């Protein structure tokens, strides 16, 4: 199994903001992760996309790589806090407010999924069983629909009893 990582240091954002986007791609296939980052509306997604592409390129350069990028997935991605620049902003009445300009270190690690021979048969059997369960009506659905009516009757009866 081939594993590789890439890091971008001193990216001008907070680690918390970067972590929100990194949570979206953790554990997903690299092509799915790239699509998620491409259509994310967060500005930091562009920087994370660059780091992910770099990690993919690092994996391709490793000896023993199968050459199939489709088998790569994001094993770990995290944002560590970098150094903060402290600035001063004038405030009313001669005071000064501190502005903290945060930076982050972005790290993305990818690895190759092992090929399983029996994996193609198992999902088909599970999909058929899931389809049968979805088609058959369950008696719980009927009970759930009747329960709110009974509550309404109880509330109306309770209000009528209170008026007497």
N, C-alpha and C positions, 0 to 999 in steps of 0.2 A: 504494500500500500504506500503510495507516494503522498507525502504531505509537504506543503510549502506555505509560507506566510509573507506578508508585506506590511510595512509600517509607514505611515506618513506622520512626521513629527511637526509640532508647532503649527497646527492648523488653527486658524483664527475663528474658533467657536468654543462653546462650553462643552465639556464632556457629557453633560446631561442632555443637551440638545442632540448631540451625535448619537448618544445611546438610544434615543427614541427611534432613529432610523435603522441603527444596527440591529435592534430587536426584530425588525421586519424581515431581515434576510438570514438570520441565524438558523442553521440547519437545513436550508433550502438548496436546491440544485443551483449551479452557478448561472445557467441561462435564465432561470426563473428569478434569481436574485438581481441580475443585470436588468431585467425587464421591470422589476419592482422599483429599482433605483431610478431607472430612466423616467418612469411616470410618477415618481414621488414629487410633491410640491415643495419639499424642504430644500433649502439651498445647499446644505451639507451633503445631500445625496450625490451631488456631482463629485465631490472630493472622495466620498466612500466608493463611488464607482471606479475612480482612478486607482484606488488602492486594491480593489477587487480584481481589476484587470491586471494589475502588476502581480498579484498573488497567483493568478492563473498562468501568467507568463513564466513566473518562477517555477511553477509545477511542471510546465512543459520542458523546461531546461534541465530538470533532474534526470539523471540516468535511471532507466527502468520505467519511465513513463510510457503508458500504453499508446498514447497519441489520441485517445478519445476524450475530448473535453466534456462530452456529455456525462461522463462518469464522475466528474468532480462535483463536490458539494462544499458548502461553507461549514467547517467544523467549529470554528470559534471566531467571534468578532467582538471587539470591545474598544472602548474609548477611555484612555487614562488621562488624568488631569495633567496639563503641562504648566509651565510657569505663567504667572499672571502679571500683566503690566498694570501698574497703578498710576492713575492720572487724577488731577484735581480739576473740579468744575466749580466755577463761581456760583454762589448761592446768595439769596437775599440777605440783607442786613450785615454784610461783610463776612459772612460765613463761607465755608467751602465744603462741597460734597466730594467724596471719593468715588471715582469711576474705576471699576476693575475690568480690564480687558482680558478675558480668559483665553487660553489656548488649550488644545487637546492633542494627544497622540493617538491616532487611529490605527488599529491592528486588525487585519483580516487573515485568517488561516483557512486554507482549503486542503482537501484530501480526496483521494480516489476511492470510490465505493468498490468493494470486492464484487466480483461477478458470481451470482448464485445460479446454479443450473436449474433448480426446482422452483424458482421464483415465478416463472411464467404460468405455471399450472395453478398455483395457490390463489392468486387474485380472481381468476375466472370463477372458481367454485364459490368464493366469498361473495362475488358480485351477484350470482344467481340467488343465493340465499337471502341477500339483502333486498333484492327485487321482490321476492315472494313475500317477505315480511312487510314491505311497503304497500303491496297491493291488498293484502288481507286487512279488513277492518278490525279494529280491536274493540272489545267491549268497554274498555276504559274511556274511549272517546265519547260514547253515549252517556256514560255516567258523568263525565266532566261537563257536558252540555246541560244536563238536567240540574246539576248542583246550583248554578246561579239563580234559576227560577225558584227553587226552594228557598233560597236566602231572601229573595225579594218578597215572597209570600210571608216569610217570618218577620221581615222588617215592617211590612204593612200591618200584620197582625199585632206586632208590638206597638205600633203607633196608634192603632185603634184601641188597644187596651189602655194606653196612657191617657186617651181622651175621655174615657168613661169615668 
